[in-house]
Amino acid sequence: MRRLISSIVALGFAGLVAATPDLTTVGEGSYRYLFWQLYDARLASADGTFSDYQQSRPLLLELTYKREISKQEFIDATVEQWQKLDNSTAQQQQQWAERLRELWRDVEEGDQLAALLTKQGQVQFFFNGTDIGTVQDKAFAPAFFDIWLHPDTMAPDLRRKLIAAE
């Protein structure tokens, strides 16, 4: 009886932890800055292709870190990329950065941060496979994913690998 109750409780808690969905890889690559490899990236969709943010939902971007990076460093770099791409307002960037401060963690080598663009247009974040929260603002998704997927990204080689471009 005790074993049955333990199994039921364990199954109940397992339902509370949402793992990243099993999607087909579109492409993958590594991002380096100067001498350091910062992370490996993988883009995945339901059918293993990427056309745009509307047709490729759900869309998953996984970043597996190769070194320690503080939450604040990651947020600062994200805002810097939004400013360079100029596809969102300063007010949006500030609101989104505040939400990311609530969700994101410092990362260590081997940690994985994943962003899932849902069919509803929201972005759900996972840290090492555990759901850590969602950004509801539908304008956030293209601004966030554009950091890696926009033609003017600061990492064009990584973009080509992620979207499996020729």
ChimeraX commands (.cxc) that place a marker at each C-alpha (Angstrom):
marker #1 position 0.00,0.00,0.00 radius 0.5
marker #1 position 2.80,2.42,0.92 radius 0.5
marker #1 position 4.48,1.74,-2.45 radius 0.5
marker #1 position 1.20,2.43,-4.30 radius 0.5
marker #1 position 0.74,5.77,-2.49 radius 0.5
marker #1 position 4.36,6.75,-3.20 radius 0.5
marker #1 position 3.87,5.97,-6.89 radius 0.5
marker #1 position 0.69,8.02,-7.07 radius 0.5
marker #1 position 2.35,10.99,-5.34 radius 0.5
marker #1 position 5.40,10.74,-7.61 radius 0.5
marker #1 position 3.22,10.64,-10.72 radius 0.5
marker #1 position 1.29,13.65,-9.48 radius 0.5
marker #1 position 4.45,15.69,-9.02 radius 0.5
marker #1 position 5.82,14.51,-12.36 radius 0.5
marker #1 position 2.80,16.09,-14.01 radius 0.5
marker #1 position 3.78,19.46,-12.53 radius 0.5
marker #1 position 7.15,19.52,-14.30 radius 0.5
marker #1 position 6.70,20.13,-18.02 radius 0.5
marker #1 position 9.58,18.99,-20.17 radius 0.5
marker #1 position 10.45,20.64,-23.46 radius 0.5
marker #1 position 8.47,19.11,-26.32 radius 0.5
marker #1 position 10.03,16.53,-28.61 radius 0.5
marker #1 position 10.42,18.40,-31.89 radius 0.5
marker #1 position 12.52,17.68,-34.99 radius 0.5
marker #1 position 15.82,19.53,-35.38 radius 0.5
marker #1 position 15.92,22.14,-38.14 radius 0.5
marker #1 position 19.59,22.99,-37.57 radius 0.5
marker #1 position 22.25,23.47,-34.93 radius 0.5
marker #1 position 25.54,25.21,-34.38 radius 0.5
marker #1 position 27.84,26.87,-31.86 radius 0.5
marker #1 position 28.28,30.51,-30.93 radius 0.5
marker #1 position 31.74,31.83,-30.17 radius 0.5
marker #1 position 32.81,35.24,-28.97 radius 0.5
marker #1 position 36.49,35.92,-29.57 radius 0.5
marker #1 position 38.26,32.91,-28.04 radius 0.5
marker #1 position 35.35,31.52,-26.04 radius 0.5
marker #1 position 32.66,29.11,-27.08 radius 0.5
marker #1 position 29.61,30.44,-25.25 radius 0.5
marker #1 position 26.89,27.98,-26.21 radius 0.5
marker #1 position 25.61,25.37,-28.62 radius 0.5
marker #1 position 22.25,26.21,-30.20 radius 0.5
marker #1 position 19.56,24.01,-31.70 radius 0.5
marker #1 position 16.41,25.08,-33.55 radius 0.5
marker #1 position 13.55,22.58,-33.80 radius 0.5
marker #1 position 10.03,22.54,-35.20 radius 0.5
marker #1 position 7.24,20.00,-35.64 radius 0.5
marker #1 position 8.32,19.04,-39.17 radius 0.5
marker #1 position 12.03,19.92,-39.00 radius 0.5
marker #1 position 11.73,23.00,-41.20 radius 0.5
marker #1 position 11.64,26.75,-40.58 radius 0.5
marker #1 position 9.82,29.20,-42.81 radius 0.5
marker #1 position 8.60,31.95,-40.48 radius 0.5
marker #1 position 7.21,32.51,-36.99 radius 0.5
marker #1 position 3.61,31.98,-38.08 radius 0.5
marker #1 position 3.99,28.73,-40.02 radius 0.5
marker #1 position 6.73,27.07,-37.95 radius 0.5
marker #1 position 4.90,26.90,-34.60 radius 0.5
marker #1 position 5.72,25.33,-32.28 radius 0.5
marker #1 position 9.33,26.42,-32.60 radius 0.5
marker #1 position 12.02,25.60,-30.06 radius 0.5
marker #1 position 15.39,27.26,-29.56 radius 0.5
marker #1 position 17.71,25.45,-27.15 radius 0.5
marker #1 position 20.94,26.96,-25.86 radius 0.5
marker #1 position 23.38,24.66,-24.05 radius 0.5
marker #1 position 25.99,26.73,-22.25 radius 0.5
marker #1 position 29.71,26.04,-22.43 radius 0.5
marker #1 position 30.67,28.45,-19.64 radius 0.5
marker #1 position 29.19,30.35,-16.71 radius 0.5
marker #1 position 27.12,33.41,-17.60 radius 0.5
marker #1 position 25.18,35.47,-15.10 radius 0.5
marker #1 position 21.51,36.14,-15.60 radius 0.5
marker #1 position 22.24,39.86,-15.80 radius 0.5
marker #1 position 24.92,39.40,-18.49 radius 0.5
marker #1 position 22.48,37.37,-20.57 radius 0.5
marker #1 position 19.69,39.95,-20.14 radius 0.5
marker #1 position 22.06,42.83,-20.99 radius 0.5
marker #1 position 23.22,41.02,-24.15 radius 0.5
marker #1 position 19.59,40.33,-25.12 radius 0.5
marker #1 position 18.59,44.00,-24.75 radius 0.5
marker #1 position 21.70,45.05,-26.68 radius 0.5
marker #1 position 20.66,42.80,-29.58 radius 0.5
marker #1 position 17.10,44.19,-29.52 radius 0.5
marker #1 position 18.55,47.68,-29.75 radius 0.5
marker #1 position 20.79,46.73,-32.68 radius 0.5
marker #1 position 17.96,45.02,-34.57 radius 0.5
marker #1 position 15.67,47.98,-33.87 radius 0.5
marker #1 position 12.49,45.91,-34.10 radius 0.5
marker #1 position 11.01,46.87,-30.71 radius 0.5
marker #1 position 10.56,49.99,-28.64 radius 0.5
marker #1 position 12.66,50.96,-25.62 radius 0.5
marker #1 position 9.54,50.54,-23.46 radius 0.5
marker #1 position 8.96,46.99,-24.75 radius 0.5
marker #1 position 12.61,46.12,-24.17 radius 0.5
marker #1 position 12.43,47.38,-20.60 radius 0.5
marker #1 position 9.22,45.44,-19.87 radius 0.5
marker #1 position 10.60,42.26,-21.39 radius 0.5
marker #1 position 13.91,42.59,-19.53 radius 0.5
marker #1 position 11.98,42.88,-16.25 radius 0.5
marker #1 position 10.04,39.71,-17.07 radius 0.5
marker #1 position 13.26,37.87,-17.99 radius 0.5
marker #1 position 14.79,38.89,-14.63 radius 0.5
marker #1 position 11.90,37.04,-12.99 radius 0.5
marker #1 position 12.32,33.92,-15.14 radius 0.5
marker #1 position 15.96,33.38,-16.03 radius 0.5
marker #1 position 18.75,31.98,-13.86 radius 0.5
marker #1 position 22.53,32.24,-13.83 radius 0.5
marker #1 position 23.90,29.46,-16.02 radius 0.5
marker #1 position 26.83,27.15,-15.55 radius 0.5
marker #1 position 28.61,24.98,-18.06 radius 0.5
marker #1 position 26.19,22.29,-19.25 radius 0.5
marker #1 position 22.98,24.16,-18.32 radius 0.5
marker #1 position 20.31,24.44,-20.98 radius 0.5
marker #1 position 17.88,27.31,-21.54 radius 0.5
marker #1 position 15.14,26.63,-24.06 radius 0.5
marker #1 position 12.53,28.98,-25.53 radius 0.5
marker #1 position 9.38,27.49,-27.03 radius 0.5
marker #1 position 7.25,29.60,-29.36 radius 0.5
marker #1 position 3.83,28.09,-28.74 radius 0.5
marker #1 position 1.02,27.74,-31.27 radius 0.5
marker #1 position -0.66,30.65,-29.44 radius 0.5
marker #1 position 2.35,32.94,-30.04 radius 0.5
marker #1 position 3.65,33.04,-26.47 radius 0.5
marker #1 position 7.19,32.09,-25.43 radius 0.5
marker #1 position 7.53,29.43,-22.75 radius 0.5
marker #1 position 10.98,29.09,-21.15 radius 0.5
marker #1 position 12.58,25.94,-19.79 radius 0.5
marker #1 position 15.71,25.65,-17.67 radius 0.5
marker #1 position 17.32,22.21,-17.78 radius 0.5
marker #1 position 14.01,20.78,-18.97 radius 0.5
marker #1 position 11.85,22.40,-16.29 radius 0.5
marker #1 position 9.19,24.98,-17.18 radius 0.5
marker #1 position 10.24,28.30,-15.59 radius 0.5
marker #1 position 7.53,30.54,-17.02 radius 0.5
marker #1 position 6.01,32.24,-20.02 radius 0.5
marker #1 position 6.16,35.65,-21.65 radius 0.5
marker #1 position 2.57,36.31,-22.73 radius 0.5
marker #1 position 3.24,39.37,-24.94 radius 0.5
marker #1 position 2.95,38.13,-28.53 radius 0.5
marker #1 position 5.31,40.88,-29.76 radius 0.5
marker #1 position 8.07,39.31,-27.64 radius 0.5
marker #1 position 8.42,36.12,-29.70 radius 0.5
marker #1 position 9.64,37.60,-32.99 radius 0.5
marker #1 position 11.87,40.10,-31.16 radius 0.5
marker #1 position 13.45,37.33,-29.08 radius 0.5
marker #1 position 13.89,34.75,-31.84 radius 0.5
marker #1 position 15.17,37.45,-34.23 radius 0.5
marker #1 position 18.34,37.65,-32.12 radius 0.5
marker #1 position 19.32,34.37,-33.79 radius 0.5
marker #1 position 17.08,34.17,-36.87 radius 0.5
marker #1 position 16.84,37.69,-38.32 radius 0.5
marker #1 position 18.88,38.26,-41.51 radius 0.5
marker #1 position 20.73,41.08,-39.68 radius 0.5
marker #1 position 21.69,38.96,-36.66 radius 0.5
marker #1 position 25.19,39.50,-35.29 radius 0.5
marker #1 position 25.81,35.75,-35.81 radius 0.5
marker #1 position 24.98,35.11,-39.48 radius 0.5
marker #1 position 26.93,31.83,-39.65 radius 0.5
marker #1 position 24.99,30.45,-36.70 radius 0.5
marker #1 position 21.72,31.65,-38.27 radius 0.5
marker #1 position 22.49,29.76,-41.50 radius 0.5
marker #1 position 23.18,26.60,-39.51 radius 0.5
marker #1 position 20.04,26.97,-37.39 radius 0.5
marker #1 position 17.68,27.45,-40.32 radius 0.5
marker #1 position 19.58,24.92,-42.45 radius 0.5
marker #1 position 20.19,27.49,-45.18 radius 0.5
marker #1 position 22.47,26.75,-48.11 radius 0.5
marker link #1:1,2 radius 0.2
marker link #1:2,3 radius 0.2
marker link #1:3,4 radius 0.2
marker link #1:4,5 radius 0.2
marker link #1:5,6 radius 0.2
marker link #1:6,7 radius 0.2
marker link #1:7,8 radius 0.2
marker link #1:8,9 radius 0.2
marker link #1:9,10 radius 0.2
marker link #1:10,11 radius 0.2
marker link #1:11,12 radius 0.2
marker link #1:12,13 radius 0.2
marker link #1:13,14 radius 0.2
marker link #1:14,15 radius 0.2
marker link #1:15,16 radius 0.2
marker link #1:16,17 radius 0.2
marker link #1:17,18 radius 0.2
marker link #1:18,19 radius 0.2
marker link #1:19,20 radius 0.2
marker link #1:20,21 radius 0.2
marker link #1:21,22 radius 0.2
marker link #1:22,23 radius 0.2
marker link #1:23,24 radius 0.2
marker link #1:24,25 radius 0.2
marker link #1:25,26 radius 0.2
marker link #1:26,27 radius 0.2
marker link #1:27,28 radius 0.2
marker link #1:28,29 radius 0.2
marker link #1:29,30 radius 0.2
marker link #1:30,31 radius 0.2
marker link #1:31,32 radius 0.2
marker link #1:32,33 radius 0.2
marker link #1:33,34 radius 0.2
marker link #1:34,35 radius 0.2
marker link #1:35,36 radius 0.2
marker link #1:36,37 radius 0.2
marker link #1:37,38 radius 0.2
marker link #1:38,39 radius 0.2
marker link #1:39,40 radius 0.2
marker link #1:40,41 radius 0.2
marker link #1:41,42 radius 0.2
marker link #1:42,43 radius 0.2
marker link #1:43,44 radius 0.2
marker link #1:44,45 radius 0.2
marker link #1:45,46 radius 0.2
marker link #1:46,47 radius 0.2
marker link #1:47,48 radius 0.2
marker link #1:48,49 radius 0.2
marker link #1:49,50 radius 0.2
marker link #1:50,51 radius 0.2
marker link #1:51,52 radius 0.2
marker link #1:52,53 radius 0.2
marker link #1:53,54 radius 0.2
marker link #1:54,55 radius 0.2
marker link #1:55,56 radius 0.2
marker link #1:56,57 radius 0.2
marker link #1:57,58 radius 0.2
marker link #1:58,59 radius 0.2
marker link #1:59,60 radius 0.2
marker link #1:60,61 radius 0.2
marker link #1:61,62 radius 0.2
marker link #1:62,63 radius 0.2
marker link #1:63,64 radius 0.2
marker link #1:64,65 radius 0.2
marker link #1:65,66 radius 0.2
marker link #1:66,67 radius 0.2
marker link #1:67,68 radius 0.2
marker link #1:68,69 radius 0.2
marker link #1:69,70 radius 0.2
marker link #1:70,71 radius 0.2
marker link #1:71,72 radius 0.2
marker link #1:72,73 radius 0.2
marker link #1:73,74 radius 0.2
marker link #1:74,75 radius 0.2
marker link #1:75,76 radius 0.2
marker link #1:76,77 radius 0.2
marker link #1:77,78 radius 0.2
marker link #1:78,79 radius 0.2
marker link #1:79,80 radius 0.2
marker link #1:80,81 radius 0.2
marker link #1:81,82 radius 0.2
marker link #1:82,83 radius 0.2
marker link #1:83,84 radius 0.2
marker link #1:84,85 radius 0.2
marker link #1:85,86 radius 0.2
marker link #1:86,87 radius 0.2
marker link #1:87,88 radius 0.2
marker link #1:88,89 radius 0.2
marker link #1:89,90 radius 0.2
marker link #1:90,91 radius 0.2
marker link #1:91,92 radius 0.2
marker link #1:92,93 radius 0.2
marker link #1:93,94 radius 0.2
marker link #1:94,95 radius 0.2
marker link #1:95,96 radius 0.2
marker link #1:96,97 radius 0.2
marker link #1:97,98 radius 0.2
marker link #1:98,99 radius 0.2
marker link #1:99,100 radius 0.2
marker link #1:100,101 radius 0.2
marker link #1:101,102 radius 0.2
marker link #1:102,103 radius 0.2
marker link #1:103,104 radius 0.2
marker link #1:104,105 radius 0.2
marker link #1:105,106 radius 0.2
marker link #1:106,107 radius 0.2
marker link #1:107,108 radius 0.2
marker link #1:108,109 radius 0.2
marker link #1:109,110 radius 0.2
marker link #1:110,111 radius 0.2
marker link #1:111,112 radius 0.2
marker link #1:112,113 radius 0.2
marker link #1:113,114 radius 0.2
marker link #1:114,115 radius 0.2
marker link #1:115,116 radius 0.2
marker link #1:116,117 radius 0.2
marker link #1:117,118 radius 0.2
marker link #1:118,119 radius 0.2
marker link #1:119,120 radius 0.2
marker link #1:120,121 radius 0.2
marker link #1:121,122 radius 0.2
marker link #1:122,123 radius 0.2
marker link #1:123,124 radius 0.2
marker link #1:124,125 radius 0.2
marker link #1:125,126 radius 0.2
marker link #1:126,127 radius 0.2
marker link #1:127,128 radius 0.2
marker link #1:128,129 radius 0.2
marker link #1:129,130 radius 0.2
marker link #1:130,131 radius 0.2
marker link #1:131,132 radius 0.2
marker link #1:132,133 radius 0.2
marker link #1:133,134 radius 0.2
marker link #1:134,135 radius 0.2
marker link #1:135,136 radius 0.2
marker link #1:136,137 radius 0.2
marker link #1:137,138 radius 0.2
marker link #1:138,139 radius 0.2
marker link #1:139,140 radius 0.2
marker link #1:140,141 radius 0.2
marker link #1:141,142 radius 0.2
marker link #1:142,143 radius 0.2
marker link #1:143,144 radius 0.2
marker link #1:144,145 radius 0.2
marker link #1:145,146 radius 0.2
marker link #1:146,147 radius 0.2
marker link #1:147,148 radius 0.2
marker link #1:148,149 radius 0.2
marker link #1:149,150 radius 0.2
marker link #1:150,151 radius 0.2
marker link #1:151,152 radius 0.2
marker link #1:152,153 radius 0.2
marker link #1:153,154 radius 0.2
marker link #1:154,155 radius 0.2
marker link #1:155,156 radius 0.2
marker link #1:156,157 radius 0.2
marker link #1:157,158 radius 0.2
marker link #1:158,159 radius 0.2
marker link #1:159,160 radius 0.2
marker link #1:160,161 radius 0.2
marker link #1:161,162 radius 0.2
marker link #1:162,163 radius 0.2
marker link #1:163,164 radius 0.2
marker link #1:164,165 radius 0.2
marker link #1:165,166 radius 0.2
view
